[in-house]
C-alpha cells in the first residue's frame, strides 16, 4: 500500500539499477557493432600453399641412356670368372671357334652330350670351359663360364689328352674361316685371356689355337691369334699396364727397360 506522498516514490531498487541496465545495453550494442564491422582476418598470401602446374614429359631421347643404379653396377671379371672349386694346375689356353654362325652354351652342351670318347663313354656335356657369344644365341661379347670351369674339370675340346687335362678351352661363336670375330668378341677374349694368363701364370707362348696342337683349321684364318698373344705378352711384361707408358724410346729391349 502506498502512504501519503508515496505516489512520488519509486519501487525499491529500480532507480538504483537503471543506470547499470543502460550500461549493459550499450555494451551489448557495442559488441554487435564491432563484430559486424570487423574486417575478416586473411592469412598472408605467402602462407597459402599453391600447387605447381605439372611439368610436361616428352618422349625419351634414343641416344640418352639412363643413369645406372646400384643394382645394375657391373660385376668385376675376377668375380664372374672365379671357379667354385680349387683350381687345377692349368698350363695353357686353347682357342677355338664353333664354325657356326649361331650358338650358345645350351646348344653346344646339347650337341656335345651326343658325343662319345675314344672308349665309347658319353661326354659329360659341353667340352669347353668358356664360351664367348657373337649376338646370335648369346649377347655379343658375353663371356659365360661352363660347368667344367666352375667345377674345375678337365676339358673335352683339344683332341689331345694332355691339353684336355691342363688346357683351358675357350670357344668363340662364329665361323672365322669366313668372317672375323666381332669387335665385342675380340675385346672380351682379350680380357679373358689376359685375366687367365695372369691369374694362373700361363705364359703367352702357351696361348694356342686348336690348330697348333691338332691338324685343324680351328680357330679360323680370320682369328687374330698372333695379335692376341702379342697383346698379352706386352701387358704381362709391363706388369699388367700398357707398355708404352713405361718403356722409353731408347732401343733397349723391353724386359731390360722395365727392370731399370
Residue pairs with C-beta under 8 A, 6 or more apart in sequence:
2 9
77 143
77 191
77 192
77 195
78 195
78 199
80 143
80 145
81 130
81 143
81 145
81 149
81 192
81 195
81 196
83 145
83 149
83 150
83 151
83 152
84 150
84 151
85 150
85 151
85 152
86 152
87 152
87 200
88 152
88 154
88 166
89 166
90 166
90 167
90 168
90 196
90 200
90 202
91 166
91 167
91 202
91 206
92 163
92 166
92 167
92 168
92 202
92 206
92 207
92 208
93 167
93 168
93 170
93 193
93 196
93 197
93 202
93 206
93 207
93 208
94 155
94 157
94 158
94 163
94 167
94 168
94 169
94 170
94 208
94 209
94 210
94 213
95 170
95 171
95 172
95 189
95 193
95 207
95 208
95 209
95 210
95 219
95 223
95 225
95 228
96 128
96 157
96 169
96 170
96 171
96 172
96 210
96 218
96 219
97 171
97 172
97 173
97 174
97 175
97 176
97 177
97 181
97 218
97 219
97 220
97 223
98 108
98 171
98 172
98 173
98 174
98 175
99 175
99 177
99 218
99 220
100 173
100 174
100 175
101 134
101 136
101 174
101 175
102 136
102 137
102 173
103 131
103 133
103 134
103 136
103 137
103 138
103 173
104 131
104 133
104 137
104 138
104 173
105 126
105 131
105 138
105 144
105 146
107 137
108 126
108 128
108 131
108 171
109 125
109 126
109 146
112 123
112 125
112 126
112 127
112 156
113 122
113 123
113 125
114 122
115 122
115 123
115 156
116 122
116 123
117 123
117 156
123 156
124 147
124 148
124 153
124 156
125 146
125 147
126 146
126 147
126 148
127 148
127 155
127 156
127 157
127 169
128 146
128 148
128 155
128 157
128 169
128 170
128 171
129 145
129 146
129 148
129 149
129 155
129 168
129 169
129 170
130 143
130 144
130 145
130 146
130 149
130 168
130 169
130 170
130 171
130 192
131 138
131 143
131 144
131 146
131 171
131 172
131 173
132 138
132 141
132 142
132 143
132 144
132 170
132 171
132 172
132 173
132 185
132 188
132 189
132 192
133 139
133 140
133 141
133 142
133 144
133 173
133 185
134 140
134 172
134 173
134 174
134 181
134 182
134 185
135 182
135 184
136 173
137 173
138 144
138 173
140 182
140 184
140 185
141 182
141 184
141 185
141 187
141 188
142 188
143 188
143 191
143 192
147 153
148 154
148 155
148 156
148 169
149 168
154 164
154 165
155 163
155 164
155 165
155 167
155 168
155 169
156 164
156 169
157 164
157 167
157 169
157 171
157 210
158 164
158 167
158 169
158 210
158 213
158 214
159 210
159 213
159 214
159 216
160 213
160 214
163 208
163 213
167 208
168 196
168 200
168 202
170 189
170 192
170 193
172 181
172 185
172 189
172 219
172 223
173 185
174 181
174 182
174 185
174 220
175 220
176 219
176 220
176 221
176 222
176 223
177 217
177 220
177 221
177 222
178 220
178 222
179 222
180 222
180 223
180 224
181 189
181 222
181 223
181 224
186 224
189 228
190 228
190 231
190 232
193 207
193 228
193 232
194 231
194 232
194 235
194 240
196 202
197 203
197 204
197 207
197 232
197 236
198 236
198 240
203 236
204 229
204 230
204 232
204 233
204 236
205 229
207 225
207 228
207 229
207 232
209 218
209 219
209 223
209 225
210 216
210 218
210 219
211 217
211 218
211 219
219 225
234 242
234 243
234 254
235 241
235 242
235 243
237 243
237 254
237 255
237 258
238 245
238 246
238 247
238 258
239 258
243 254
246 257
246 258
247 254
247 257
247 258
248 257
250 257
252 260
